Amino acid sequence: MPDELAGPFDSIESALEFMVVLEKVIADASDELQEKLDEATTERYTNGLNLALYKIKQLSSHVQKSRRILNDLTLIRGVLVGDGIARSEATAAQSG
């Protein structure tokens, strides 16, 4: 089965790693936009940067929520796999 997981999003863990990287990139972009806003000279440019900052904050919020969901799924799968191992061991002990 591990051989089949060759793509970047073939597991919850790889998707979670991507979300962590994406969060960092979004934070960097937000900082850059804030710097440009501080240097803005025209009202139109300022409004555009404010809109971009608003949208990047929305994106950041969605990515954080998605990361938390992926983390929860990872934990749930760990519990289920662990429970499956415990059941198979108990069944083997009862049979043997």
C-alpha angles and dihedrals in degrees: 000000000000089000089061091058097081103130126084094250101035092113137039090240093056091049089049091052089052092051091053090052091045090053090055093049091049091051091051091049090049091052091049092050091049090053091051090048090055089054097041115131106184130055092231092053091047091051091049092051091047090053091048090050091050092051093045089052089052090050091048091052092051092048092050091051091047091049091052091049091050090048090051091050090051091052093046092050090050090054092046094047090046090049090049091052091048091050094049091049091049091049091049091049091051092048095046 
